[in-house]
Amino acid sequence: MRELTGEEPEIFLADQRYGFIGGLVKETVKRRTGVEQRLSLTDKIDRIVTNRYLGLPIFLFSMWAVFLRKAGTIIFSVVILIWLLSVLPWGVEPGSKESLIGHLGAIFAPVFAPAGFGTWEAAAALIFGLLAKEVVVGTLGVIYGVGEEAESLIPIIQQHWTPLSAYAFMAMCLIYIPCAATIGAIKRETNS
């Protein structure tokens, strides 16, 4: 470190840290006083990334935080919707073909029958995968009545699916239309 910067490592790191903290304070004061300059999201990311030493960790943390906030909200909302559809109308067995999610899956099941997984459960999981790909397995868990243990879903899948239909289902998850968030990002990035 001494050869690269000509300073003691402790002094150099302290300078970097205080510079970062000073930048945060400066931005906070600007925002509070209204003397804020409007920067686009890409300009803000460029400012973070140009910091040689702290750029990568800060960038990775901020991207992780943005993903968790946005995706977590979407996934949680979709799983609540799936659960609600699996218990409605009141009085039916949760996750059964008579529930709303069962009726919805049964409508689309014939479309997926030529692919080898024409069950209403698979169709319902793929339909909700359009909202967020992460909820495909969660949908199957809700339909099959699995609790918090992920291992308890494996024997149920093995009982209801053949290996070939499971592979076809996984391939379908990979190649069919992206989730709604991805479509929104593509639309925003392409200005279309």
Backbone as CSV, one residue per row, in Angstrom:
resi,resn,N_x,N_y,N_z,CA_x,CA_y,CA_z,C_x,C_y,C_z
1,MET,0.837,-1.184,0.000,0.000,0.000,0.000,0.882,1.248,0.000
2,ARG,1.978,1.180,0.746,2.874,2.325,0.838,3.477,2.639,-0.535
3,GLU,3.794,1.584,-1.306,4.403,1.798,-2.623,3.406,2.414,-3.604
4,LEU,2.134,2.043,-3.480,1.118,2.541,-4.410,0.747,3.996,-4.152
5,THR,0.598,4.354,-2.893,0.066,5.683,-2.571,1.097,6.636,-1.992
6,GLY,2.206,6.111,-1.501,3.202,6.966,-0.873,2.825,7.357,0.542
7,GLU,1.780,6.758,1.101,1.328,7.062,2.455,1.302,5.790,3.281
8,GLU,1.230,5.981,4.576,1.060,4.837,5.465,-0.322,4.231,5.217
9,PRO,-0.464,2.900,5.299,-1.769,2.276,5.029,-2.885,2.784,5.932
10,GLU,-2.565,3.011,7.209,-3.602,3.461,8.136,-4.113,4.850,7.761
11,ILE,-3.184,5.716,7.361,-3.570,7.076,6.983,-4.403,7.048,5.705
12,PHE,-3.977,6.222,4.763,-4.696,6.127,3.494,-6.119,5.622,3.701
13,LEU,-6.290,4.542,4.491,-7.625,3.992,4.732,-8.506,4.969,5.505
14,ALA,-7.904,5.660,6.490,-8.673,6.648,7.244,-9.132,7.780,6.324
15,ASP,-8.243,8.205,5.418,-8.600,9.250,4.466,-9.767,8.815,3.581
16,GLN,-9.743,7.573,3.121,-10.830,7.054,2.290,-12.144,7.008,3.070
17,ARG,-12.075,6.522,4.298,-13.291,6.414,5.111,-13.887,7.787,5.414
18,TYR,-13.018,8.726,5.843,-13.532,10.053,6.169,-14.039,10.775,4.922
19,GLY,-13.416,10.519,3.794,-13.910,11.091,2.543,-15.297,10.579,2.211
20,PHE,-15.511,9.286,2.424,-16.824,8.688,2.167,-17.862,9.250,3.130
21,ILE,-17.522,9.314,4.419,-18.449,9.847,5.423,-18.742,11.319,5.135
22,GLY,-17.707,12.068,4.751,-17.905,13.475,4.403,-18.844,13.636,3.224
23,GLY,-18.715,12.756,2.244,-19.612,12.787,1.089,-21.049,12.518,1.484
24,LEU,-21.248,11.561,2.395,-22.603,11.273,2.869,-23.203,12.474,3.593
25,VAL,-22.395,13.112,4.457,-22.874,14.288,5.193,-23.204,15.413,4.214
26,LYS,-22.328,15.621,3.237,-22.546,16.674,2.241,-23.847,16.454,1.475
27,GLU,-24.089,15.226,1.055,-25.317,14.924,0.319,-26.547,15.104,1.207
28,THR,-26.434,14.719,2.473,-27.553,14.880,3.399,-27.881,16.357,3.598
29,VAL,-26.855,17.185,3.767,-27.071,18.620,3.950,-27.693,19.219,2.691
30,LYS,-27.219,18.808,1.520,-27.795,19.311,0.268,-29.277,18.983,0.179
31,ARG,-29.621,17.764,0.551,-31.024,17.353,0.454,-31.890,18.127,1.440
32,ARG,-31.367,18.362,2.635,-32.154,19.060,3.660,-32.355,20.532,3.301
33,THR,-31.353,21.134,2.664,-31.459,22.556,2.346,-32.109,22.804,0.998
34,GLY,-32.339,21.755,0.230,-32.996,21.913,-1.059,-32.054,22.277,-2.190
35,VAL,-30.751,22.296,-1.928,-29.777,22.624,-2.969,-29.294,21.320,-3.602
36,GLU,-30.210,20.480,-3.878,-29.870,19.157,-4.403,-29.840,19.205,-5.921
37,GLN,-28.823,18.602,-6.474,-28.775,18.534,-7.929,-29.398,17.208,-8.328
38,ARG,-30.248,17.252,-9.325,-30.971,16.053,-9.756,-30.058,15.169,-10.592
39,LEU,-29.803,13.974,-10.083,-28.986,12.999,-10.797,-29.841,11.794,-11.133
40,SER,-29.600,11.243,-12.283,-30.310,10.017,-12.638,-29.708,8.860,-11.854
41,LEU,-30.391,7.747,-11.865,-29.902,6.569,-11.147,-28.555,6.121,-11.691
42,THR,-28.368,6.184,-12.992,-27.087,5.756,-13.562,-25.961,6.698,-13.163
43,ASP,-26.234,8.009,-13.045,-25.207,8.940,-12.585,-24.811,8.652,-11.140
44,LYS,-25.796,8.329,-10.304,-25.487,7.992,-8.914,-24.643,6.729,-8.839
45,ILE,-24.989,5.729,-9.638,-24.212,4.487,-9.643,-22.806,4.752,-10.162
46,ASP,-22.670,5.613,-11.184,-21.341,5.952,-11.700,-20.488,6.611,-10.628
47,ARG,-21.074,7.477,-9.822,-20.314,8.122,-8.750,-19.834,7.106,-7.714
48,ILE,-20.674,6.124,-7.429,-20.281,5.097,-6.460,-19.164,4.233,-7.024
49,VAL,-19.298,3.822,-8.265,-18.350,2.882,-8.857,-16.987,3.518,-9.082
50,THR,-16.920,4.840,-9.284,-15.631,5.471,-9.557,-14.716,5.515,-8.343
51,ASN,-15.219,5.274,-7.163,-14.365,5.183,-5.986,-13.588,3.877,-6.079
52,ARG,-12.253,3.960,-6.153,-11.428,2.782,-6.430,-11.535,1.703,-5.367
53,TYR,-11.577,2.069,-4.126,-11.465,1.083,-3.061,-12.808,0.682,-2.463
54,LEU,-13.694,1.620,-2.342,-14.984,1.318,-1.727,-16.087,1.125,-2.755
55,GLY,-15.789,1.361,-4.021,-16.811,1.308,-5.058,-17.493,-0.031,-5.183
56,LEU,-16.719,-1.106,-5.287,-17.314,-2.422,-5.495,-18.157,-2.880,-4.304
57,PRO,-17.644,-2.811,-3.063,-18.505,-3.240,-1.947,-19.773,-2.397,-1.805
58,ILE,-19.658,-1.104,-2.008,-20.833,-0.243,-1.892,-21.818,-0.556,-3.006
59,PHE,-21.304,-0.737,-4.223,-22.162,-1.055,-5.358,-22.891,-2.375,-5.133
60,LEU,-22.164,-3.414,-4.696,-22.790,-4.718,-4.473,-23.841,-4.647,-3.371
61,PHE,-23.531,-3.931,-2.296,-24.493,-3.807,-1.208,-25.741,-3.056,-1.663
62,SER,-25.559,-1.977,-2.415,-26.729,-1.201,-2.839,-27.589,-1.991,-3.817
63,MET,-26.967,-2.746,-4.714,-27.748,-3.556,-5.648,-28.496,-4.660,-4.902
64,TRP,-27.850,-5.250,-3.896,-28.488,-6.286,-3.081,-29.679,-5.699,-2.332
65,ALA,-29.501,-4.520,-1.773,-30.579,-3.895,-1.003,-31.759,-3.531,-1.900
66,VAL,-31.483,-3.009,-3.087,-32.558,-2.655,-4.019,-33.316,-3.905,-4.436
67,PHE,-32.576,-4.974,-4.747,-33.227,-6.221,-5.152,-34.108,-6.757,-4.031
68,LEU,-33.574,-6.792,-2.810,-34.348,-7.331,-1.693,-35.613,-6.522,-1.445
69,ARG,-35.491,-5.211,-1.534,-36.658,-4.369,-1.268,-37.731,-4.571,-2.338
70,LYS,-37.329,-4.535,-3.591,-38.315,-4.650,-4.670,-38.811,-6.080,-4.836
71,ALA,-37.881,-7.025,-4.957,-38.278,-8.415,-5.198,-38.979,-9.001,-3.979
72,GLY,-38.495,-8.673,-2.791,-39.122,-9.197,-1.582,-40.567,-8.776,-1.456
73,THR,-40.848,-7.528,-1.794,-42.222,-7.036,-1.744,-43.099,-7.765,-2.754
74,ILE,-42.580,-7.933,-3.962,-43.355,-8.608,-5.012,-43.594,-10.064,-4.643
75,ILE,-42.536,-10.750,-4.227,-42.655,-12.177,-3.905,-43.624,-12.380,-2.751
76,PHE,-43.506,-11.571,-1.707,-44.392,-11.701,-0.558,-45.843,-11.474,-0.972
77,SER,-46.086,-10.450,-1.780,-47.455,-10.155,-2.220,-48.030,-11.283,-3.066
78,VAL,-47.214,-11.833,-3.968,-47.697,-12.905,-4.839,-47.985,-14.167,-4.033
79,VAL,-47.130,-14.491,-3.075,-47.366,-15.689,-2.258,-48.638,-15.534,-1.430
80,ILE,-48.902,-14.349,-0.911,-50.158,-14.108,-0.187,-51.346,-14.292,-1.130
81,LEU,-51.239,-13.780,-2.360,-52.306,-13.955,-3.350,-52.516,-15.436,-3.670
82,ILE,-51.436,-16.174,-3.828,-51.533,-17.611,-4.119,-52.233,-18.330,-2.971
83,TRP,-51.827,-18.016,-1.752,-52.458,-18.661,-0.598,-53.950,-18.335,-0.559
84,LEU,-54.287,-17.073,-0.797,-55.688,-16.665,-0.765,-56.495,-17.410,-1.825
85,LEU,-55.952,-17.524,-3.024,-56.659,-18.243,-4.085,-56.744,-19.741,-3.804
86,SER,-55.812,-20.255,-3.004,-55.848,-21.693,-2.709,-56.864,-22.047,-1.622
87,VAL,-57.318,-21.073,-0.840,-58.305,-21.364,0.211,-59.704,-20.851,-0.130
88,LEU,-59.819,-20.110,-1.224,-61.138,-19.609,-1.631,-61.744,-20.525,-2.678
89,PRO,-63.011,-20.675,-2.780,-64.053,-20.173,-1.898,-64.008,-20.886,-0.545
90,TRP,-64.530,-20.226,0.459,-64.499,-20.777,1.807,-65.193,-22.132,1.827
91,GLY,-64.613,-23.047,2.553,-65.220,-24.363,2.708,-64.577,-25.443,1.864
92,VAL,-63.771,-25.081,0.879,-63.095,-26.112,0.084,-61.784,-26.482,0.767
93,GLU,-61.276,-27.645,0.421,-59.995,-28.064,0.984,-58.892,-27.172,0.412
94,PRO,-58.041,-26.594,1.264,-56.983,-25.702,0.766,-56.076,-26.410,-0.243
95,GLY,-55.799,-25.737,-1.344,-54.927,-26.278,-2.370,-55.549,-27.371,-3.214
96,SER,-56.868,-27.479,-3.203,-57.530,-28.531,-3.984,-57.933,-27.997,-5.353
97,LYS,-58.365,-28.903,-6.202,-58.785,-28.516,-7.548,-60.061,-27.678,-7.512
98,GLU,-60.825,-27.766,-6.416,-62.057,-26.990,-6.293,-61.797,-25.547,-5.868
99,SER,-60.595,-25.231,-5.428,-60.281,-23.859,-5.034,-60.121,-22.996,-6.284
100,LEU,-60.035,-21.692,-6.084,-59.892,-20.781,-7.224,-58.597,-21.035,-7.985
101,ILE,-57.527,-21.323,-7.264,-56.259,-21.604,-7.938,-56.352,-22.910,-8.725
102,GLY,-57.138,-23.860,-8.225,-57.352,-25.112,-8.945,-58.116,-24.899,-10.235
103,HIS,-59.150,-24.052,-10.179,-59.916,-23.741,-11.389,-59.052,-23.002,-12.412
104,LEU,-58.249,-22.063,-11.931,-57.367,-21.315,-12.822,-56.346,-22.242,-13.479
105,GLY,-55.757,-23.129,-12.678,-54.799,-24.085,-13.227,-55.437,-25.053,-14.201
106,ALA,-56.674,-25.469,-13.915,-57.371,-26.417,-14.796,-57.689,-25.796,-16.155
107,ILE,-57.906,-24.498,-16.184,-58.168,-23.824,-17.462,-56.940,-23.906,-18.373
108,PHE,-55.751,-23.710,-17.794,-54.530,-23.667,-18.593,-53.808,-25.007,-18.697
109,ALA,-54.230,-26.011,-17.952,-53.547,-27.312,-17.963,-53.490,-27.951,-19.347
110,PRO,-54.550,-27.914,-20.149,-54.456,-28.538,-21.480,-53.390,-27.911,-22.385
111,VAL,-53.076,-26.650,-22.154,-52.043,-25.990,-22.957,-50.680,-26.639,-22.717
112,PHE,-50.436,-27.062,-21.469,-49.137,-27.625,-21.116,-49.089,-29.143,-21.230
113,ALA,-50.199,-29.782,-21.534,-50.239,-31.248,-21.636,-49.263,-31.794,-22.681
114,PRO,-49.126,-31.192,-23.862,-48.161,-31.726,-24.826,-46.711,-31.665,-24.339
115,ALA,-46.430,-30.779,-23.399,-45.069,-30.665,-22.868,-44.775,-31.724,-21.815
116,GLY,-45.796,-32.450,-21.364,-45.575,-33.530,-20.414,-45.954,-33.224,-18.984
117,PHE,-46.482,-32.047,-18.739,-46.898,-31.712,-17.370,-48.221,-30.959,-17.418
118,GLY,-49.250,-31.640,-17.869,-50.557,-31.020,-18.044,-51.437,-31.073,-16.823
119,THR,-50.863,-31.021,-15.639,-51.671,-31.011,-14.418,-52.037,-29.576,-14.060
120,TRP,-53.090,-29.440,-13.306,-53.505,-28.097,-12.915,-52.490,-27.459,-11.975
121,GLU,-51.791,-28.281,-11.179,-50.789,-27.747,-10.259,-49.643,-27.078,-11.020
122,ALA,-49.147,-27.777,-12.054,-48.045,-27.230,-12.849,-48.484,-25.978,-13.594
123,ALA,-49.688,-26.004,-14.139,-50.190,-24.839,-14.874,-50.328,-23.632,-13.952
124,ALA,-50.842,-23.845,-12.753,-50.986,-22.734,-11.805,-49.621,-22.172,-11.420
125,ALA,-48.641,-23.052,-11.192,-47.299,-22.584,-10.830,-46.689,-21.757,-11.957
126,LEU,-46.873,-22.189,-13.197,-46.317,-21.437,-14.327,-47.027,-20.101,-14.523
127,ILE,-48.318,-20.073,-14.281,-49.062,-18.814,-14.419,-48.546,-17.785,-13.412
128,PHE,-48.370,-18.207,-12.163,-47.871,-17.267,-11.156,-46.392,-16.979,-11.347
129,GLY,-45.691,-17.842,-12.076,-44.308,-17.566,-12.432,-44.177,-16.366,-13.351
130,LEU,-45.265,-15.996,-14.024,-45.243,-14.788,-14.848,-45.109,-13.541,-13.982
131,LEU,-45.663,-13.578,-12.781,-45.546,-12.433,-11.877,-44.153,-12.355,-11.272
132,ALA,-43.614,-13.498,-10.871,-42.259,-13.576,-10.326,-41.805,-15.030,-10.418
133,LYS,-40.713,-15.267,-11.126,-40.225,-16.641,-11.316,-39.920,-17.317,-9.978
134,GLU,-39.576,-16.527,-8.985,-39.203,-17.079,-7.689,-40.364,-17.767,-6.982
135,VAL,-41.593,-17.501,-7.384,-42.742,-18.066,-6.684,-43.234,-19.370,-7.283
136,VAL,-42.573,-19.881,-8.324,-43.017,-21.141,-8.927,-42.961,-22.261,-7.892
137,VAL,-41.838,-22.394,-7.213,-41.711,-23.445,-6.196,-42.619,-23.142,-5.010
138,GLY,-42.742,-21.864,-4.647,-43.646,-21.487,-3.565,-45.091,-21.829,-3.875
139,THR,-45.484,-21.665,-5.133,-46.844,-22.024,-5.545,-47.072,-23.516,-5.374
140,LEU,-46.104,-24.309,-5.815,-46.236,-25.760,-5.640,-46.302,-26.119,-4.159
141,GLY,-45.520,-25.423,-3.336,-45.561,-25.674,-1.901,-46.912,-25.363,-1.294
142,VAL,-47.524,-24.254,-1.717,-48.855,-23.891,-1.210,-49.891,-24.903,-1.687
143,ILE,-49.821,-25.276,-2.960,-50.807,-26.212,-3.512,-50.704,-27.574,-2.840
144,TYR,-49.489,-28.053,-2.652,-49.306,-29.373,-2.043,-49.363,-29.324,-0.516
145,GLY,-49.579,-28.160,0.066,-49.750,-28.043,1.507,-48.486,-28.276,2.303
146,VAL,-47.362,-27.845,1.776,-46.081,-28.037,2.447,-45.872,-26.903,3.432
147,GLY,-45.286,-27.221,4.577,-44.992,-26.207,5.579,-43.692,-25.497,5.270
148,GLU,-42.968,-25.118,6.325,-41.725,-24.375,6.158,-40.571,-25.252,5.692
149,GLU,-40.657,-26.541,5.882,-39.564,-27.441,5.532,-39.531,-27.677,4.032
150,ALA,-38.450,-27.264,3.393,-38.327,-27.455,1.943,-38.177,-28.931,1.596
151,GLU,-37.602,-29.712,2.508,-37.395,-31.133,2.243,-38.710,-31.889,2.128
152,SER,-39.773,-31.377,2.728,-41.049,-32.083,2.676,-41.718,-31.958,1.306
153,LEU,-41.271,-31.025,0.473,-41.818,-30.889,-0.875,-41.243,-31.946,-1.818
154,ILE,-40.035,-32.403,-1.561,-39.362,-33.347,-2.463,-40.141,-34.647,-2.625
155,PRO,-40.553,-35.334,-1.539,-41.300,-36.573,-1.752,-42.650,-36.363,-2.443
156,ILE,-43.275,-35.229,-2.202,-44.559,-34.956,-2.850,-44.353,-34.763,-4.350
157,ILE,-43.309,-34.032,-4.719,-42.997,-33.849,-6.144,-42.680,-35.201,-6.784
158,GLN,-41.912,-36.039,-6.086,-41.570,-37.361,-6.630,-42.811,-38.230,-6.799
159,GLN,-43.788,-38.039,-5.940,-45.021,-38.820,-6.011,-45.905,-38.362,-7.178
160,HIS,-45.965,-37.059,-7.438,-46.874,-36.521,-8.446,-46.242,-36.341,-9.829
161,TRP,-44.928,-36.330,-9.910,-44.246,-36.029,-11.159,-43.302,-37.170,-11.528
162,THR,-43.193,-37.434,-12.826,-42.159,-38.362,-13.298,-40.882,-37.547,-13.493
163,PRO,-39.728,-38.210,-13.516,-38.501,-37.438,-13.759,-38.540,-36.655,-15.074
164,LEU,-39.100,-37.265,-16.111,-39.162,-36.581,-17.404,-40.071,-35.351,-17.347
165,SER,-41.219,-35.477,-16.686,-42.111,-34.313,-16.594,-41.487,-33.217,-15.732
166,ALA,-40.732,-33.598,-14.704,-40.057,-32.596,-13.872,-38.981,-31.860,-14.672
167,TYR,-38.202,-32.590,-15.475,-37.195,-31.941,-16.320,-37.849,-31.026,-17.352
168,ALA,-38.949,-31.480,-17.939,-39.662,-30.650,-18.914,-40.198,-29.382,-18.246
169,PHE,-40.698,-29.521,-17.019,-41.211,-28.369,-16.277,-40.087,-27.370,-15.990
170,MET,-38.928,-27.880,-15.558,-37.801,-26.983,-15.283,-37.339,-26.274,-16.552
171,ALA,-37.297,-27.007,-17.671,-36.908,-26.381,-18.938,-37.918,-25.308,-19.334
172,MET,-39.185,-25.588,-19.115,-40.230,-24.607,-19.438,-40.068,-23.346,-18.591
173,CYS,-39.742,-23.516,-17.316,-39.525,-22.356,-16.441,-38.377,-21.488,-16.959
174,LEU,-37.385,-22.129,-17.548,-36.243,-21.374,-18.052,-36.540,-20.630,-19.348
175,ILE,-37.387,-21.200,-20.212,-37.521,-20.620,-21.549,-38.800,-19.820,-21.780
176,TYR,-39.800,-19.942,-20.913,-41.014,-19.169,-21.204,-40.837,-17.715,-20.786
177,ILE,-41.815,-16.899,-21.083,-41.735,-15.446,-20.950,-41.166,-15.044,-19.585
178,PRO,-40.333,-14.001,-19.544,-39.771,-13.574,-18.261,-40.851,-13.020,-17.333
179,CYS,-40.478,-12.846,-16.077,-41.451,-12.359,-15.097,-41.797,-10.894,-15.367
180,ALA,-42.815,-10.420,-14.702,-43.317,-9.061,-14.922,-42.263,-8.006,-14.602
181,ALA,-41.449,-8.233,-13.578,-40.408,-7.261,-13.228,-39.376,-7.148,-14.342
182,THR,-39.015,-8.271,-14.948,-38.052,-8.248,-16.046,-38.641,-7.550,-17.262
183,ILE,-39.896,-7.824,-17.547,-40.551,-7.159,-18.677,-40.590,-5.650,-18.443
184,GLY,-40.878,-5.237,-17.205,-40.873,-3.809,-16.874,-39.495,-3.191,-17.024
185,ALA,-38.455,-3.914,-16.601,-37.091,-3.397,-16.736,-36.692,-3.284,-18.202
186,ILE,-37.058,-4.273,-19.002,-36.758,-4.221,-20.436,-37.473,-3.037,-21.076
187,LYS,-38.725,-2.835,-20.698,-39.503,-1.712,-21.248,-38.865,-0.383,-20.855
188,ARG,-38.441,-0.269,-19.606,-37.840,0.972,-19.131,-36.487,1.226,-19.804
189,GLU,-35.668,0.182,-19.957,-34.342,0.350,-20.543,-34.396,0.621,-22.040
190,THR,-35.384,0.059,-22.725,-35.475,0.255,-24.177,-36.357,1.440,-24.555
191,ASN,-36.944,2.094,-23.569,-37.832,3.241,-23.799,-38.942,2.915,-24.792
192,SER,-39.505,1.724,-24.656,-40.577,1.336,-25.580,-41.890,1.154,-24.858
